Amino acid sequence: MKAGLFMEIILPSNYHNRDFLAFHQRDEMGVAEIVQQNQIKKGIIWHENPAILTIAIENNRAQIQLDIDGDEAFYSHEALSTLASHMLGLKQPVEMFESIYQDHPVIGELITRQTGLRIYQSATPFEALSWAVIGQQISLSAAISIRRRFIQAIGIQHSSGLLCHPTHKQVIQCSEHELRQCGFSIAKAKALLNVSQLIDSGSLELNIPEGESEVKQLTDNLLAIKGIGMWTINYTLLRGFNYLNGSLHGDVAVRRNLQYLLRQEDKVSAEQAEKWLAGFAPWKALVGAHLWRQQSSSGY
């Protein structure tokens, strides 16, 4: 492996190192990500070349390294810093959220206990969308298995041996049958193929929205694709776009932990959760993440 690009980012003193690593350690077989002790190695496509991104965290510092199989002209400190800050969740103004709600009668204690919590991001919006499509209405273990087979089937291999998560360019070269062989349902295979074709044609752009009007436009564009609904969109926005105002009222763990927090005997319905979360705009997804975190560091 060639000598790569290296940089360092200072982290907040209350950064949740273990939670960041746990998010990337969901697949124990590690075909595209390897988490060891305090670092992650992840296969990504960088300017259409396979690359390994290494993020090692120690003493409130993240050491970032990028090793590309290809033209060194594509190395850029600025682009690497943007990617690392995105994945680490450092673009999220969680301090402002905590200052507003730390004394809230229902969630104040939870937020204070979990201060510094962020929503860690997939390397790209397309990776987040792929995961959301795969995970529709199935268990986490089943989704992990399908994602693994998906990466193994069409992911490009880096010289280190790690596979890189497919981009839309690899997906459009697949047939519906090949995705079905990975475990996709017919509807999910069609949805991911349609998304990839729309991105390739320029009809759909997965750019980070700068305001609510852009979020609405992106939401409308995705809703127009058969097989993609609001749960998929909200989870994609949460994990790929640093968007903290999506409503996770449909998530079972969010509703279960809200029931516990409200000390309510009856189960919390999706409608009740949606109404309750609405009062926390523009931080609804971050409140949802705090509810998730009560149960599992890797589950949110």
CORVENLIN-V500256 format. One record per run of one state. SS is the DSSP state (2 for helix, 1 for strand, 0 for the rest). FROM is the first residue (numbers start at 1). LEN is the number of residues. If there is no record, write none. Layout:
ss->[SS	SS]
from->[FROM	FROM]
len->[LEN	LEN]
This chain:
ss->[0	1	0	2	0	1	0	1	0	1	0	1	0	2	0	2	0	2	0	2	0	2	0	2	0	1	0	1	0	2	0	2	0	2	0	2	0	2	0	2	0	2	0	2	0]
from->[1	5	11	17	24	33	37	39	47	49	59	61	69	72	75	77	88	94	102	108	114	125	135	140	155	157	158	163	164	168	172	176	182	186	202	212	224	230	241	252	263	270	279	284	294]
len->[4	6	6	7	9	4	2	8	2	10	2	8	3	3	2	11	6	8	6	6	11	10	5	15	2	1	5	1	4	4	4	6	4	16	10	12	6	11	11	11	7	9	5	10	7]
